Amino acid sequence: MVGEMPLSNADAVVVAVAAGIVLVALVWVLLSRRATARRLAALTARMGESDLQFGGRAGLETGLAKLERVVDSTVAVASEARSAQALMEEALAAIPNGVVVGDDQGKVIFQNEPAAALLKGQSAAPARNAVLRLLEAAADGAAESTSVDVDGPPRRTLHMEAHPLHDDQRTLGGVVVIDDQSQRNRHDAVRREFVDNIGQELKRPVGAIGLLAETLATEKDPAVVARLSRRLHNEAQRVSRVVDDLSLLSRIDSEENRDTDAVPVHLIVAQAAERVRAAAQDKDMTVNFGEPAQRLTVLGDRRQLVAAVYNLLDNAVKYSPNRSVVEVRGRPDGDRVEISVRDQGIGIPEEDLEHIFERFYRVEGPTSRHVGGTGLGLAIVRHVVGNHRGQVRVESQVGQGSTFVLTLPAGPPLAAPAATTNPAKAG
């Protein structure tokens, strides 16, 4: 899997169980100490009443001495209970899961900040009701669980587990652990979409390669063989580019120290245009890269920069009509350099503009459904620009095309080529 991926379901369950055990232990200590404090307070009252029944000064002094000792013990236990409670609250505040503690009547006596945030607002009313039901069940000694969908924004799926808490004599209360599974569900959806996209993207060229190879095995006409061989080569390159995209994105994610050189802009554009040339020819398109000044450079990693411009060109070719023009420009802008790619394609709806640089995100539409791609191209662009302390912006109108602009740190200008002497005129 590319980049950082969430815990597997099995790992998530292990973490949740471990967290649950810790929480139960902490809350049990708190409630046990509270119960002990209550019992000692009651004992204090009884002993005071008993000792005061003795007549005379000696009996009174003896009773007061005993009462003082019991009070000291009670204060010590109460102080210890308060310390335990403070420690528990601090520990629970550091846990990302929501935690709600209830007493032996099922009433809420504590909730940490994540729980307060998850249960806040009118839309969370079903979740709050579910917590109360679970606490009442835990107070009766039952361990139950449930899942509740909370309307957004953002929409959440909350999984709740209740555990009763006991001492040696009775049920002290219960604890409900709330796990927000929304992010995990989104990651699972992204994984499924990724596998589907990769499968579809590889299925076409692999199938074409098999068919072309089968046809070549029986073809005798040299002209047909040459044409089929060219097609076979193009499809093999298409598979290679998918693998390259995955490898590049993984490398960009994990790369801490990258090479920083003064890379000529015309070299970046030329290499990116060469990679997209075959796809453009298939659609009879023109990539006009109006060669930038030969001395203009960008500070960065050449492979990453070429990959970023190539992915912009690849998108432009994919989503533009046949026989259209894609323009690439490079120009200085103070201590920065702007590289722009403008197409005459289908454009991007306004509601999709803020999402197009996300991994695996693809704009839905009648035209885009028939266009191949992993949804990684613009994510690569964003990562490359971020690695180079640059920016990327896009302007687009549906039906009129899009313009992507990369703004990157300028490098030192290349040295002017040395003048050469014409041997024929050397005298």
C-alpha positions in Angstrom: 0.0 0.0 0.0 1.2 3.5 -0.8 2.2 5.9 1.9 0.9 5.7 5.4 -2.1 3.5 5.8 -4.4 3.0 8.9 -4.2 0.0 11.2 -5.7 -3.2 10.0 -9.0 -4.3 11.6 -7.2 -6.9 13.7 -4.6 -4.4 15.0 -7.4 -1.9 15.7 -9.3 -4.5 17.7 -6.2 -5.4 19.8 -5.5 -1.7 20.5 -9.1 -1.2 21.5 -9.2 -4.2 23.8 -5.9 -3.1 25.5 -7.2 0.4 25.9 -10.5 -1.0 27.3 -8.6 -3.1 29.9 -6.6 0.0 31.1 -9.7 2.1 31.3 -11.7 -0.5 33.3 -8.8 -0.8 35.8 -8.5 3.0 36.2 -12.2 3.5 36.7 -12.5 0.5 39.0 -9.8 2.0 41.3 -11.7 5.4 41.3 -15.0 3.9 42.1 -13.6 1.5 44.7 -11.9 4.3 46.5 -15.1 6.4 46.5 -17.0 3.4 48.0 -14.2 2.9 50.6 -14.4 6.6 51.5 -18.1 6.4 52.0 -17.9 3.3 54.2 -15.2 5.0 56.4 -17.3 8.1 56.8 -20.2 5.9 57.9 -17.9 4.1 60.3 -16.7 7.4 61.7 -20.3 8.4 62.5 -21.0 5.1 64.2 -17.9 5.1 66.3 -18.5 8.7 67.4 -22.0 7.8 68.5 -20.8 4.7 70.3 -18.0 6.4 72.2 -20.1 9.4 73.2 -22.4 7.0 75.0 -19.8 6.5 77.8 -20.3 8.8 80.8 -17.7 10.9 82.4 -14.6 12.8 81.3 -12.4 9.8 80.8 -15.0 8.2 78.6 -15.4 11.3 76.6 -11.6 11.7 76.1 -11.3 8.1 75.0 -14.1 8.5 72.5 -12.7 11.7 71.1 -9.2 10.1 70.7 -10.7 7.2 68.8 -12.8 9.5 66.8 -9.7 11.6 65.9 -7.8 8.5 64.7 -10.8 7.5 62.5 -11.1 11.0 61.1 -7.4 11.1 60.3 -7.8 7.7 58.5 -10.8 9.0 56.7 -9.1 12.1 55.6 -6.1 10.1 54.4 -8.3 7.8 52.4 -10.3 10.7 51.0 -7.1 12.4 49.9 -5.8 9.2 48.3 -9.1 8.9 46.5 -8.9 12.4 45.2 -5.3 11.8 44.0 -6.5 8.6 42.3 -9.3 10.5 40.7 -7.0 13.2 39.4 -4.6 10.6 38.1 -7.4 8.8 36.3 -8.8 12.0 34.8 -5.4 12.9 33.5 -4.9 9.5 32.0 -8.3 9.4 30.4 -7.7 12.9 28.9 -4.7 11.5 27.1 -6.7 8.7 25.4 -8.1 9.5 22.0 -11.2 7.4 22.5 -14.2 8.8 24.2 -14.7 7.5 27.8 -17.9 8.0 29.9 -18.1 6.7 33.5 -21.4 6.1 35.2 -22.3 5.3 38.8 -24.3 2.4 40.2 -27.5 4.1 39.1 -26.4 4.6 35.5 -25.9 8.3 35.8 -22.9 10.0 34.2 -20.2 11.1 36.7 -17.3 11.7 34.3 -16.5 12.0 30.6 -13.2 12.9 29.0 -12.8 15.6 26.4 -13.0 13.3 23.3 -16.3 12.0 24.6 -17.6 15.5 25.2 -16.6 16.5 21.6 -18.2 13.4 20.0 -21.5 13.7 22.0 -21.8 17.5 21.5 -24.6 19.1 19.4 -28.1 18.4 18.5 -27.2 15.8 15.8 -25.4 13.7 18.5 -28.6 13.2 20.6 -29.0 9.5 19.4 -25.4 8.9 20.5 -26.0 10.5 24.0 -29.1 8.3 24.4 -27.2 5.2 23.5 -24.5 6.0 26.1 -27.2 6.4 28.8 -28.8 3.1 27.9 -25.4 1.3 28.0 -24.5 2.8 31.4 -27.8 1.6 32.8 -27.2 -1.8 31.4 -23.6 -1.8 32.9 -25.0 -0.7 36.3 -27.2 -3.9 36.1 -24.1 -6.0 35.4 -24.5 -6.4 31.6 -21.7 -5.8 29.1 -23.2 -4.5 25.8 -22.1 -2.8 22.6 -23.8 -0.8 19.8 -23.0 1.4 16.8 -24.6 4.7 16.1 -24.5 6.9 13.0 -24.4 10.6 13.8 -25.4 13.0 11.0 -22.8 15.6 10.1 -21.1 17.6 9.3 -19.0 15.6 9.5 -21.0 12.3 9.4 -19.6 9.9 12.0 -20.0 6.2 12.9 -19.5 5.7 16.6 -19.0 2.2 18.1 -19.7 2.0 21.8 -18.8 -0.7 24.3 -20.0 -0.8 27.9 -18.3 -2.7 30.8 -19.7 -3.1 34.3 -17.3 -2.4 37.1 -17.5 -4.5 40.3 -15.7 -4.7 43.7 -15.9 -7.8 45.9 -19.5 -7.1 47.0 -21.5 -5.2 44.3 -21.6 -3.3 41.0 -20.0 0.1 41.4 -21.0 1.4 38.0 -19.9 1.2 34.4 -17.7 2.7 31.7 -18.6 3.2 28.0 -15.7 3.5 25.6 -16.6 5.3 22.3 -14.6 4.6 19.2 -15.0 7.0 16.2 -14.7 4.6 13.3 -15.4 7.3 10.6 -11.7 7.8 9.7 -11.2 4.0 9.6 -14.2 3.5 7.4 -13.0 6.3 5.1 -9.6 4.6 4.8 -11.2 1.3 4.1 -13.3 2.9 1.3 -10.1 4.5 -0.1 -8.4 1.1 0.0 -11.2 -0.5 -1.9 -11.3 2.3 -4.4 -7.6 2.1 -4.8 -7.7 -1.6 -5.5 -10.5 -1.1 -8.0 -8.8 1.7 -9.8 -5.5 -0.2 -10.0 -7.3 -3.3 -11.3 -9.1 -1.3 -13.9 -6.0 0.6 -14.9 -3.9 -2.5 -15.3 -6.7 -4.6 -16.9 -6.8 -2.6 -20.1 -3.1 -2.6 -21.0 -2.5 -6.2 -19.8 -5.5 -7.4 -21.9 -4.3 -5.4 -24.9 -0.8 -6.8 -24.5 -2.1 -10.3 -24.6 -4.2 -9.7 -27.7 -1.4 -7.9 -29.5 1.1 -10.6 -28.7 -1.4 -13.3 -30.0 -1.9 -11.4 -33.2 1.8 -10.8 -33.8 2.5 -14.5 -33.5 0.5 -15.2 -36.7 1.0 -11.9 -38.6 3.2 -11.9 -41.7 2.7 -8.4 -43.1 5.8 -6.3 -42.1 3.8 -3.1 -42.0 1.1 -4.6 -39.7 3.8 -6.2 -37.5 5.5 -2.8 -37.1 2.2 -1.1 -36.2 1.3 -3.9 -33.7 4.7 -3.8 -32.2 4.4 -0.1 -31.6 1.1 -0.6 -30.0 2.5 -3.4 -27.8 5.3 -1.1 -26.8 2.9 1.7 -25.8 0.7 -0.6 -23.7 3.8 -2.0 -21.9 4.9 1.6 -21.2 1.4 2.3 -19.8 1.7 -0.6 -17.3 5.2 0.7 -16.4 3.9 4.2 -15.7 1.3 2.9 -13.3 4.0 1.0 -11.4 6.3 4.1 -11.6 3.5 6.3 -10.1 3.1 3.9 -7.2 6.8 3.7 -6.6 7.3 7.4 -6.9 4.6 8.4 -4.5 5.9 5.9 -2.0 9.4 7.3 -2.4 8.3 10.9 -2.1 6.4 10.0 1.2 9.4 8.4 2.8 12.2 10.5 1.3 13.8 12.7 4.0 16.9 14.0 2.2 16.4 14.7 -1.5 19.0 16.0 -4.0 18.8 19.7 -4.6 20.3 21.0 -7.9 19.7 23.8 -10.3 17.6 22.0 -12.9 17.0 23.7 -16.2 13.3 24.4 -16.8 13.6 23.6 -20.5 15.0 20.1 -19.6 12.1 19.4 -17.2 9.5 20.4 -19.8 11.2 18.5 -22.6 11.5 15.3 -20.6 7.9 15.5 -19.4 6.7 16.2 -22.9 8.6 13.3 -24.3 6.9 10.9 -21.9 3.4 12.1 -22.9 4.2 12.2 -26.7 2.8 8.8 -27.6 -0.5 9.5 -25.9 -0.8 12.9 -27.5 -0.1 11.4 -31.0 -2.8 8.8 -30.5 -5.3 11.7 -30.1 -3.6 13.9 -32.8 -2.9 16.5 -30.1 -0.2 19.1 -30.1 1.9 19.8 -27.0 3.2 23.3 -27.4 5.9 24.0 -24.9 7.2 27.3 -26.2 10.7 26.6 -25.0 11.5 28.7 -22.0 14.8 30.7 -21.6 17.6 28.2 -21.7 19.2 29.8 -18.6 16.0 29.5 -16.4 16.4 26.9 -13.6 14.5 25.5 -10.6 16.1 24.3 -7.4 15.1 20.7 -6.7 15.1 17.1 -7.5 15.0 16.6 -11.3 13.1 13.3 -11.2 10.4 14.6 -9.0 10.0 17.8 -11.0 9.8 15.9 -14.3 7.2 13.6 -12.7 5.1 16.6 -11.5 5.0 18.3 -15.0 4.5 14.9 -16.7 1.4 14.2 -14.6 -0.1 17.6 -15.4 0.5 17.0 -19.1 -0.9 13.5 -18.8 -4.1 14.8 -17.3 -4.3 17.5 -19.9 -4.0 14.9 -22.7 -6.5 12.5 -21.1 -9.2 15.0 -20.5 -8.9 17.1 -23.7 -10.6 16.4 -27.1 -8.8 15.0 -30.1 -6.8 17.5 -32.2 -6.7 20.1 -29.4 -3.6 21.9 -28.1 -1.9 21.8 -24.7 0.4 24.7 -23.8 3.3 24.6 -21.4 5.1 27.8 -20.3 7.9 28.6 -17.9 8.7 32.1 -16.8 10.6 33.8 -14.0 8.7 35.6 -11.2 11.1 37.3 -8.9 12.9 34.6 -6.8 10.4 32.0 -8.1 9.7 30.3 -11.3 6.2 29.5 -12.7 5.5 26.5 -14.9 2.0 26.4 -16.3 0.1 23.8 -18.2 -3.1 24.9 -20.0 -5.5 22.6 -21.8 -8.8 22.8 -23.8 -10.4 19.9 -22.0 -13.6 19.2 -20.1 -12.7 21.4 -17.1 -13.3 20.7 -13.4 -16.5 21.5 -11.5 -16.0 24.0 -8.7 -17.1 21.6 -6.0 -14.3 19.2 -7.0 -11.4 21.7 -7.1 -10.6 21.4 -3.4 -10.4 17.6 -3.6 -8.5 16.9 -6.9 -5.1 16.7 -5.2 -6.2 14.0 -2.8 -5.0 10.5 -3.4 -7.2 8.3 -5.6 -9.8 11.1 -6.0 -11.3 11.2 -9.4 -13.9 13.7 -10.8 -17.1 11.9 -11.6 -18.7 12.6 -14.9 -19.9 11.0 -18.2 -16.6 11.7 -19.9 -14.2 11.0 -17.0 -15.6 7.5 -16.5 -14.1 6.4 -19.7 -10.7 7.9 -18.9 -8.1 5.6 -17.3 -6.0 6.6 -14.3 -5.2 5.6 -10.8 -6.1 9.0 -9.3 -2.5 9.4 -8.1 -1.2 11.9 -10.6 -2.3 15.2 -8.9 -1.4 13.7 -5.5 2.1 13.3 -6.8 2.1 16.9 -8.1 1.0 18.2 -4.6 3.7 16.1 -2.8 6.5 17.2 -5.2 5.5 20.9 -4.8 5.4 20.5 -1.1 8.8 18.9 -1.0 10.2 21.9 -2.9 8.6 24.6 -0.7 6.4 25.6 -3.7 2.7 26.1 -4.4 0.3 24.7 -7.0 -2.9 26.5 -8.1 -5.6 25.7 -10.6 -8.1 27.7 -12.6 -10.8 25.8 -14.4 -14.2 26.2 -16.1 -16.4 23.3 -17.1 -16.3 22.9 -20.9 -13.5 25.4 -21.4 -10.4 23.7 -20.0 -8.0 24.1 -17.0 -4.7 25.8 -16.2 -2.4 24.4 -13.5 0.5 26.6 -12.3 3.4 25.4 -10.3 5.4 28.0 -8.4 8.9 26.8 -7.4 12.1 28.3 -6.0 14.3 29.7 -8.8 17.8 28.4 -9.1 20.9 30.3 -10.3 20.8 31.0 -14.0 22.9 28.7 -16.2 26.2 30.1 -17.5 26.0 31.4 -21.0 27.5 29.1 -23.5 31.1 30.0 -24.4 31.7 31.6 -27.8 33.4 29.3 -30.3 35.8 30.3 -33.0 35.0 29.3 -36.6 38.0 27.2 -37.7 37.4 28.2 -41.3 38.0 31.8 -40.4 40.9 31.2 -38.0 43.9 32.9 -39.4 
